[in-house]
Amino acid sequence: MRLHLLPVRQGSAAENMAADFLLLQRYPDSGDARFRHYGWHRPSYTFGYSQRIEWVRAQLAGREPYDLCRRPTGGGVVDHTDDWTYALVIPRGHSLEELRATESYRIIHAAIADALVAQGVPAVLKQPDPSSLATGPGLCYEQAEIHDVISSATGAKIAGAAQKRNKHGLLFQGYISRPNAGPAVDWDRFHEDFTAGLGRALDLEAVPTPWPEFREGEFEALIEQYSTPEWLEYR
């Protein structure tokens, strides 16, 4: 098993969510892990699969215009207007895919924190606080959960993620807030350090890999589905 490092791509919110889901569902080399970093054509927000659209729109009131899409993963609202976004798929059979969600968060976010610390960012993982009360998914870019990456200097949330598990494996959709990480970060270096750290943490060889060929029309059909009011207003 290897870690395939896919080319950087940009897309609409629907395109990006469709690409991430197909990397879980239809990847040709299904025995290998896969990673991609990607950008956004327009200011965008995504929100968790179980969130109600009325609540989401209320949180984003006054921020128009923006691109909006429901994610296949859980969690709350994520601001993609100035972030570094990635997706990681771990296939069935790898030890990380079998861990509890909090442990997989910890391992992946530790690799993020290490890559940021290498550039002088005071990044640490948020530790459990027995005195805090669970509030449920909200504005993910503001509310840090256990093992999210935060600044030890300010307490601001730097990185978070959402997960989906099914019979194909684990989809991990994550983001890093550029403003909260600070202006001095070299993001090309971060990309290299983070993926190298992932390879070590997962005990996989990281290999640059071309973008996969999906079945004809499959990607386009899923983009269309993710663009429909039925998907956006599912709940």
Backbone bond lengths (Angstrom), bond angles and torsions (degrees), N, CA, C in turn:
res aa  C-N    CA-C-N  psi(-1)  N-CA   C-N-CA  omega(-1)  CA-C   N-CA-C  phi
1 M - - - 1.458 - - 1.524 109.37 -
2 R 1.341 115.57 137.47 1.461 121.59 179.56 1.529 109.51 -126.31
3 L 1.322 115.72 169.79 1.452 122.28 174.10 1.518 107.93 -106.05
4 H 1.317 117.63 107.94 1.462 122.20 -179.76 1.521 109.43 -81.32
5 L 1.324 116.57 122.99 1.464 122.65 176.91 1.525 107.75 -98.19
6 L 1.324 116.93 106.61 1.457 122.17 -173.83 1.523 111.25 -86.18
7 P 1.331 118.17 158.74 1.463 121.41 -178.43 1.530 111.62 -63.32
8 V 1.339 115.17 152.01 1.461 121.40 175.89 1.520 108.86 -72.47
9 R 1.330 116.27 133.37 1.464 121.68 179.00 1.519 109.36 -134.04
10 Q 1.329 116.13 159.23 1.458 122.67 172.93 1.511 109.18 -119.86
11 G 1.338 116.76 149.95 1.451 119.35 178.83 1.508 111.52 -163.50
12 S 1.319 114.69 176.87 1.457 120.61 172.07 1.524 108.24 -72.83
13 A 1.326 116.70 172.08 1.459 119.66 178.46 1.531 110.40 -60.62
14 A 1.324 117.79 -43.83 1.461 120.87 179.73 1.530 111.22 -64.51
15 E 1.337 117.54 -41.74 1.464 120.86 178.19 1.523 111.29 -61.37
16 N 1.328 116.61 -44.62 1.462 119.64 -177.54 1.520 111.91 -66.55
17 M 1.331 117.29 -41.18 1.463 119.77 178.95 1.531 110.79 -67.89
18 A 1.327 116.78 -38.11 1.470 120.43 178.21 1.524 110.86 -65.05
19 A 1.335 117.24 -42.56 1.464 120.86 179.95 1.524 110.68 -62.36
20 D 1.339 117.10 -44.78 1.460 119.81 -179.89 1.522 111.13 -60.82
21 F 1.339 116.64 -43.44 1.464 119.52 -177.69 1.525 111.62 -68.00
22 L 1.332 117.47 -38.24 1.469 119.17 177.75 1.522 111.85 -67.57
23 L 1.334 117.65 -30.86 1.465 119.47 175.65 1.521 111.32 -64.13
24 L 1.324 116.63 -26.91 1.465 120.71 174.38 1.524 111.12 -81.80
25 Q 1.316 117.17 -44.67 1.457 121.42 -168.71 1.526 115.08 -86.41
26 R 1.341 116.77 -34.80 1.469 119.04 -166.38 1.523 113.60 -130.95
27 Y 1.308 118.80 17.10 1.463 119.57 -175.61 1.524 109.70 -63.36
28 P 1.340 118.72 129.44 1.475 120.69 -176.77 1.525 113.27 -59.95
29 D 1.338 117.03 -42.30 1.471 120.81 179.37 1.528 108.24 -94.01
30 S 1.334 115.44 69.38 1.457 120.77 -168.53 1.529 113.47 -67.80
31 G 1.335 117.33 -12.23 1.457 119.68 178.47 1.509 113.94 -85.27
32 D 1.339 117.91 -6.33 1.462 121.79 -178.76 1.523 110.96 -107.43
33 A 1.329 115.66 148.31 1.462 120.64 172.22 1.523 108.52 -72.54
34 R 1.330 116.37 158.51 1.457 119.28 -178.30 1.526 110.00 -144.45
35 F 1.341 114.89 144.36 1.469 122.03 -176.00 1.516 108.86 -136.18
36 R 1.330 115.71 140.95 1.456 119.31 172.63 1.527 109.98 -145.81
37 H 1.327 115.11 141.87 1.464 123.80 169.23 1.510 106.92 -105.87
38 Y 1.341 117.18 139.30 1.454 118.71 -176.50 1.521 111.84 -147.44
39 G 1.351 113.95 163.76 1.453 121.68 -179.78 1.516 111.42 -118.34
40 W 1.340 115.82 -174.59 1.462 122.96 -171.49 1.530 109.74 -129.30
41 H 1.326 116.50 136.53 1.463 120.57 178.92 1.520 112.52 -69.10
42 R 1.337 116.30 -32.52 1.459 121.92 -175.71 1.522 109.15 -139.08
43 P 1.350 117.79 164.10 1.462 118.58 172.46 1.527 109.80 -53.67
44 S 1.321 117.25 127.97 1.460 120.58 -170.37 1.524 112.14 -137.46
45 Y 1.338 113.91 153.62 1.461 122.75 170.53 1.522 107.47 -133.30
46 T 1.331 116.23 144.90 1.459 120.92 170.21 1.515 108.21 -124.37
47 F 1.335 115.72 160.22 1.453 119.63 -179.81 1.525 109.98 -143.98
48 G 1.339 115.59 157.99 1.451 121.61 -172.01 1.523 114.06 -66.41
49 Y 1.311 115.21 153.35 1.460 122.56 -174.43 1.525 112.65 -54.86
50 S 1.327 118.32 -36.05 1.460 120.95 -173.73 1.525 114.01 -92.03
51 Q 1.345 117.78 0.04 1.459 120.08 -176.41 1.536 112.33 -76.98
52 R 1.324 115.36 148.27 1.467 121.45 178.71 1.531 109.42 -85.14
53 I 1.327 115.71 132.69 1.454 121.01 -173.32 1.527 111.62 -63.65
54 E 1.339 118.11 -34.19 1.462 119.43 179.80 1.520 110.79 -62.61
55 W 1.327 116.88 -41.89 1.467 121.04 179.27 1.526 109.78 -65.22
56 V 1.333 117.21 -43.26 1.467 121.38 -178.90 1.525 110.07 -59.92
57 R 1.315 116.96 -48.42 1.466 119.87 -178.08 1.521 111.32 -64.32
58 A 1.321 117.15 -33.07 1.464 119.76 177.56 1.526 110.89 -64.99
59 Q 1.348 117.28 -36.99 1.460 120.53 179.82 1.529 111.79 -69.10
60 L 1.327 116.02 -26.77 1.469 120.42 -175.37 1.525 112.94 -101.68
61 A 1.304 117.29 9.33 1.464 120.66 -178.83 1.529 110.39 -58.53
62 G 1.330 115.40 133.66 1.453 121.30 179.49 1.509 114.64 87.74
63 R 1.338 118.44 -1.67 1.472 120.98 -178.75 1.533 111.92 -101.27
64 E 1.310 117.73 2.52 1.455 120.89 -178.62 1.533 110.68 -62.51
65 P 1.357 116.65 153.07 1.459 127.59 -1.22 1.522 111.82 -85.58
66 Y 1.318 116.49 151.58 1.461 121.00 176.99 1.527 109.38 -154.75
67 D 1.319 115.49 160.32 1.456 123.81 174.73 1.524 106.61 -94.83
68 L 1.329 117.38 135.46 1.466 121.07 -174.73 1.518 110.06 -133.09
69 C 1.345 116.95 137.72 1.463 120.09 176.57 1.525 110.05 -150.32
70 R 1.327 114.88 143.51 1.463 121.74 172.70 1.528 108.79 -76.06
71 R 1.333 117.23 132.28 1.459 121.11 178.27 1.527 110.85 -81.63
72 P 1.336 117.77 157.36 1.462 120.08 169.96 1.523 112.20 -76.80
73 T 1.332 117.47 -12.27 1.462 122.66 178.59 1.529 109.71 -98.24
74 G 1.326 116.34 178.60 1.459 121.28 -177.90 1.517 112.25 -88.04
75 G 1.356 115.21 -154.51 1.453 121.02 177.16 1.514 113.44 89.54
76 G 1.323 115.40 -172.56 1.452 122.45 -176.97 1.511 112.76 -104.46
77 V 1.330 115.99 -149.34 1.465 122.21 -177.21 1.525 109.45 -83.92
78 V 1.329 116.75 133.24 1.463 122.24 178.27 1.526 109.24 -119.66
79 D 1.321 115.28 131.81 1.460 123.70 178.74 1.528 108.67 -89.35
80 H 1.332 116.11 116.89 1.469 121.33 179.38 1.530 111.83 -107.05
81 T 1.330 117.04 20.79 1.459 119.08 -178.16 1.521 112.46 -76.48
82 D 1.333 117.69 -21.67 1.473 120.44 177.81 1.524 108.41 -156.04
83 D 1.327 115.08 64.40 1.465 119.09 -178.73 1.522 110.44 -132.63
84 W 1.318 115.24 171.88 1.475 123.67 174.51 1.522 105.01 -114.26
85 T 1.348 115.81 108.99 1.459 121.01 -168.87 1.532 110.92 -105.80
86 Y 1.329 116.09 146.49 1.457 119.93 179.22 1.527 110.28 -150.16
87 A 1.308 115.55 162.56 1.459 122.54 171.94 1.522 108.33 -133.82
88 L 1.317 116.04 141.28 1.463 123.48 177.91 1.517 107.74 -130.54
89 V 1.329 116.57 130.30 1.467 121.29 175.90 1.524 108.93 -117.02
90 I 1.319 115.36 125.22 1.460 122.55 176.78 1.521 108.27 -109.37
91 P 1.335 118.68 118.66 1.464 119.85 -175.98 1.526 111.95 -75.13
92 R 1.316 115.22 163.73 1.459 120.27 174.09 1.526 108.96 -58.85
93 G 1.308 115.23 141.46 1.456 119.93 179.07 1.508 114.02 105.99
94 H 1.361 116.90 -19.88 1.462 119.40 175.73 1.529 109.03 -86.50
95 S 1.317 116.48 144.80 1.465 120.36 -174.81 1.530 112.81 -61.04
96 L 1.347 118.21 -32.80 1.464 120.25 -178.74 1.525 111.17 -64.60
97 E 1.325 116.66 -35.16 1.455 120.82 -177.48 1.530 110.82 -66.17
98 E 1.313 116.72 -22.83 1.461 120.67 -177.09 1.524 112.82 -91.52
99 L 1.333 118.08 -6.74 1.458 120.98 -177.87 1.529 111.42 -79.03
100 R 1.339 115.33 161.50 1.449 119.94 172.18 1.523 109.70 -64.88
101 A 1.348 115.99 155.30 1.463 120.35 -175.47 1.523 111.89 -56.94
102 T 1.329 118.06 -40.76 1.465 119.33 -178.46 1.522 111.88 -63.46
103 E 1.330 117.33 -32.64 1.458 119.85 179.84 1.524 111.75 -75.09
104 S 1.324 117.68 -39.59 1.469 118.72 177.51 1.522 110.29 -66.46
105 Y 1.348 117.84 -37.88 1.464 120.34 173.41 1.526 109.99 -57.12
106 R 1.317 115.94 -47.79 1.473 120.06 -175.61 1.521 111.16 -59.94
107 I 1.308 117.84 -44.43 1.468 121.44 -176.37 1.530 110.92 -66.87
108 I 1.331 117.13 -46.65 1.466 120.10 -178.54 1.524 110.74 -68.84
109 H 1.315 117.12 -42.61 1.461 119.56 -178.66 1.527 112.18 -71.11
110 A 1.317 117.92 -27.23 1.465 119.60 174.35 1.527 110.23 -63.45
111 A 1.346 117.04 -36.99 1.466 120.11 177.18 1.523 111.04 -66.28
112 I 1.332 117.11 -36.53 1.469 120.62 175.91 1.517 110.28 -65.03
113 A 1.331 116.23 -48.55 1.466 120.23 -178.71 1.523 110.89 -59.56
114 D 1.329 117.95 -42.36 1.465 121.04 -179.78 1.525 110.71 -61.96
115 A 1.345 116.81 -41.61 1.468 120.32 -179.42 1.520 110.99 -66.47
116 L 1.319 117.58 -34.60 1.467 120.79 178.13 1.524 111.39 -75.10
117 V 1.325 116.79 -41.74 1.468 120.81 178.70 1.522 110.28 -59.15
118 A 1.341 117.38 -35.05 1.463 121.48 179.04 1.521 111.86 -60.38
119 Q 1.346 116.70 -20.06 1.468 121.23 177.50 1.530 112.10 -108.17
120 G 1.316 116.53 17.17 1.452 120.20 174.67 1.513 115.99 85.92
121 V 1.340 118.40 7.57 1.462 121.09 178.08 1.530 108.76 -80.69
122 P 1.333 119.47 130.40 1.469 121.43 -178.80 1.528 111.21 -78.13
123 A 1.342 116.12 66.88 1.461 122.13 -174.06 1.522 110.67 -95.02
124 V 1.325 116.09 131.61 1.466 122.63 176.92 1.523 108.00 -139.92
125 L 1.330 116.53 167.25 1.452 121.21 176.10 1.527 109.67 -91.01
126 K 1.313 116.11 137.51 1.466 120.51 176.98 1.522 109.18 -67.19
127 Q 1.314 116.68 129.96 1.457 122.51 -178.40 1.523 110.53 -95.75
128 P 1.339 117.02 156.22 1.468 119.78 178.42 1.524 111.29 -58.45
129 D 1.322 115.89 139.85 1.458 122.44 177.57 1.519 108.33 -125.17
130 P 1.350 117.61 101.14 1.468 120.38 -176.36 1.524 113.49 -58.73
131 S 1.325 117.42 -21.92 1.465 120.11 -176.87 1.520 113.19 -83.55
132 S 1.368 117.12 -13.02 1.468 119.58 -177.42 1.521 109.83 -85.76
133 L 1.320 115.85 151.18 1.452 121.89 179.59 1.518 109.93 -103.36
134 A 1.342 117.31 137.19 1.460 121.23 177.38 1.524 109.59 -67.66
135 T 1.310 117.01 131.93 1.464 121.24 -178.28 1.517 112.56 -112.11
136 G 1.324 118.48 -7.90 1.456 120.91 -178.50 1.509 111.27 83.31
137 P 1.344 116.98 172.34 1.460 120.68 -178.92 1.515 111.92 -60.10
138 G 1.320 116.64 137.83 1.451 121.63 178.39 1.500 109.34 -143.45
139 L 1.330 116.78 -129.91 1.460 121.72 174.45 1.515 106.87 -84.95
140 C 1.331 116.61 97.89 1.466 121.41 -170.57 1.519 112.72 -58.96
141 Y 1.332 116.96 -31.04 1.454 119.38 -176.63 1.530 112.07 -77.61
142 E 1.328 117.71 -4.95 1.458 121.21 176.95 1.521 112.46 -110.02
143 Q 1.313 117.75 -33.44 1.458 122.75 -171.02 1.526 110.51 -103.98
144 A 1.333 117.20 113.88 1.459 121.56 -178.85 1.525 110.53 -86.80
145 E 1.339 115.58 134.80 1.456 122.30 175.84 1.527 109.11 -105.18
146 I 1.333 116.22 173.59 1.460 121.63 179.88 1.533 109.95 -55.94
147 H 1.318 116.26 131.42 1.467 125.43 178.31 1.524 113.86 71.51
148 D 1.349 118.81 7.88 1.456 119.10 165.93 1.532 107.92 -68.22
149 V 1.328 116.64 160.25 1.469 121.34 177.42 1.524 108.31 -88.69
150 I 1.334 116.25 126.84 1.461 121.74 179.01 1.529 109.34 -129.00
151 S 1.320 115.24 166.35 1.461 120.69 174.69 1.527 109.18 -86.96
152 S 1.318 116.61 126.58 1.461 119.83 177.28 1.526 111.05 -71.22
153 A 1.331 116.85 -16.75 1.459 120.79 -179.24 1.525 112.25 -84.73
154 T 1.334 116.66 -40.69 1.466 120.35 -174.44 1.521 113.97 -116.55
155 G 1.336 116.77 -17.24 1.459 120.53 -175.12 1.508 113.63 81.42
156 A 1.331 118.29 -1.50 1.466 121.45 -178.53 1.525 110.79 -67.83
157 K 1.310 116.05 144.83 1.464 121.06 177.96 1.524 109.88 -75.27
158 I 1.330 116.33 127.48 1.461 121.65 -179.91 1.526 111.11 -101.48
159 A 1.332 118.02 -41.94 1.462 120.28 -174.88 1.513 110.72 -143.61
160 G 1.323 115.00 142.82 1.457 122.40 175.99 1.514 109.89 -145.53
161 A 1.335 116.20 178.27 1.461 119.51 -176.80 1.526 110.12 -164.06
162 A 1.328 114.89 168.67 1.458 122.70 174.09 1.523 107.72 -136.81
163 Q 1.328 116.17 154.97 1.455 120.95 -175.17 1.522 112.21 -128.21
164 K 1.337 114.14 156.74 1.465 121.36 169.23 1.522 108.31 -141.92
165 R 1.305 116.71 129.15 1.456 122.05 175.27 1.515 110.02 -113.42
166 N 1.330 116.45 137.36 1.460 121.18 170.37 1.531 108.50 -149.49
167 K 1.316 117.24 -165.71 1.465 120.54 -174.57 1.527 112.77 -66.40
168 H 1.348 117.47 -16.16 1.464 120.79 179.91 1.521 112.66 -88.43
169 G 1.332 117.58 -21.57 1.454 119.47 -178.74 1.513 111.77 143.61
170 L 1.323 115.79 -147.69 1.460 123.52 -175.08 1.524 109.95 -122.10
171 L 1.338 116.32 125.67 1.466 122.37 172.29 1.518 107.57 -103.07
172 F 1.324 115.55 126.26 1.458 123.49 -178.51 1.514 107.05 -119.35
173 Q 1.349 117.97 109.87 1.460 122.46 178.60 1.524 108.35 -105.26
174 G 1.328 117.11 119.20 1.455 120.26 -173.91 1.512 113.37 -132.75
175 Y 1.318 115.16 165.82 1.459 121.10 -179.20 1.523 109.40 -149.98
176 I 1.332 115.30 153.08 1.459 123.24 174.49 1.522 107.10 -123.37
177 S 1.319 117.69 128.65 1.461 122.77 177.25 1.525 109.08 -76.53
178 R 1.310 116.86 114.71 1.461 119.94 178.67 1.530 111.91 -62.22
179 P 1.348 120.04 -45.72 1.468 118.99 179.47 1.528 112.71 -60.38
180 N 1.330 117.80 -40.10 1.457 119.75 -177.78 1.526 112.70 -76.21
181 A 1.338 116.56 -23.22 1.474 119.35 174.99 1.524 110.66 -75.52
182 G 1.345 116.55 -28.20 1.459 120.12 177.55 1.517 112.73 108.28
183 P 1.322 117.19 157.24 1.468 122.08 -173.41 1.521 114.87 -74.79
184 A 1.336 118.12 -13.48 1.467 120.01 -173.16 1.528 113.45 -87.47
185 V 1.338 118.35 -3.72 1.466 120.22 -175.41 1.525 110.80 -72.11
186 D 1.320 115.68 129.26 1.461 122.75 170.64 1.528 105.98 -88.25
187 W 1.327 117.49 107.51 1.457 120.38 -171.50 1.522 113.13 -74.58
188 D 1.323 118.12 -25.61 1.469 119.68 173.32 1.530 109.69 -66.51
189 R 1.316 116.24 -43.60 1.464 119.75 176.76 1.529 110.57 -64.79
190 F 1.331 116.65 -40.56 1.462 119.33 177.95 1.523 110.79 -58.54
191 H 1.335 116.80 -44.08 1.466 121.22 179.03 1.531 110.53 -55.67
192 E 1.311 116.11 -47.85 1.467 120.46 -179.85 1.525 111.70 -64.43
193 D 1.331 116.38 -46.27 1.471 119.74 -177.64 1.523 111.80 -67.47
194 F 1.330 116.86 -39.61 1.463 120.63 -179.08 1.525 110.97 -65.61
195 T 1.326 117.93 -48.21 1.459 119.39 -178.59 1.533 111.62 -67.30
196 A 1.338 116.71 -34.45 1.468 118.68 175.05 1.521 110.26 -64.64
197 G 1.340 116.37 -41.37 1.455 120.14 177.72 1.512 112.50 -65.53
198 L 1.334 117.06 -37.26 1.458 119.83 175.56 1.524 111.10 -61.90
199 G 1.329 116.18 -43.59 1.464 119.36 178.48 1.516 111.53 -57.14
200 R 1.331 116.79 -43.56 1.472 120.00 178.85 1.525 111.40 -67.10
201 A 1.337 116.34 -44.24 1.463 119.71 -177.58 1.521 112.19 -64.90
202 L 1.331 116.33 -34.63 1.464 121.24 -178.27 1.517 112.43 -92.47
203 D 1.349 116.45 -6.02 1.462 122.41 -177.07 1.532 110.44 57.80
204 L 1.349 114.54 46.64 1.459 121.61 -179.69 1.523 109.57 -129.08
205 E 1.317 116.28 145.91 1.461 120.98 173.39 1.523 109.11 -76.78
206 A 1.331 117.14 123.52 1.463 122.10 178.73 1.525 109.32 -84.01
207 V 1.339 116.56 123.12 1.462 122.14 -173.58 1.524 110.19 -130.43
208 P 1.361 119.48 119.75 1.466 120.28 173.26 1.525 110.19 -57.80
209 T 1.338 116.38 133.35 1.461 121.85 -170.81 1.523 110.13 -139.20
210 P 1.337 119.26 136.79 1.469 120.85 177.76 1.529 111.25 -62.71
211 W 1.321 115.12 160.15 1.456 120.58 177.47 1.532 109.31 -64.50
212 P 1.335 118.01 137.76 1.469 120.25 -175.49 1.528 112.53 -72.23
213 E 1.310 114.80 157.05 1.461 121.83 174.27 1.529 108.14 -97.00
214 F 1.338 116.20 112.24 1.451 120.07 175.20 1.528 109.36 -87.16
215 R 1.322 115.96 168.46 1.454 119.31 178.01 1.522 110.62 -61.97
216 E 1.325 116.23 146.14 1.461 121.23 -174.37 1.521 111.29 -55.18
217 G 1.313 115.43 126.53 1.453 121.43 176.44 1.518 115.24 83.29
218 E 1.345 117.71 -9.33 1.467 119.67 -175.09 1.530 111.36 -68.77
219 F 1.326 116.45 -45.09 1.455 120.29 -179.61 1.529 110.18 -63.90
220 E 1.323 116.34 -45.72 1.460 120.90 -178.46 1.529 110.96 -62.51
221 A 1.331 117.15 -38.60 1.465 120.50 -179.90 1.526 111.40 -66.08
222 L 1.335 116.64 -37.55 1.459 119.43 -179.78 1.527 110.56 -73.03
223 I 1.335 117.44 -37.22 1.466 120.14 174.55 1.528 109.77 -58.63
224 E 1.327 116.23 -44.86 1.465 120.21 179.37 1.528 110.95 -61.17
225 Q 1.348 116.78 -42.10 1.461 120.33 178.86 1.530 111.12 -62.47
226 Y 1.334 116.34 -43.57 1.462 120.15 -177.78 1.534 112.19 -72.42
227 S 1.328 116.98 -12.00 1.467 121.61 178.79 1.527 112.24 -93.32
228 T 1.320 118.29 -8.22 1.453 121.10 -173.68 1.533 112.18 -80.80
229 P 1.336 117.05 152.03 1.463 120.07 173.08 1.525 111.79 -58.73
230 E 1.323 117.56 -32.03 1.473 120.43 -179.16 1.524 111.26 -61.08
231 W 1.342 116.85 -41.51 1.468 119.76 178.00 1.514 110.88 -72.90
232 L 1.322 116.73 -45.43 1.469 120.78 -176.70 1.526 110.40 -63.52
233 E 1.329 116.88 -39.22 1.462 121.45 -174.59 1.522 111.66 -104.17
234 Y 1.324 116.13 27.17 1.466 121.55 -176.87 1.518 111.59 -52.88
235 R 1.349 116.88 -36.81 1.473 120.93 177.80 1.527 109.45 -126.85
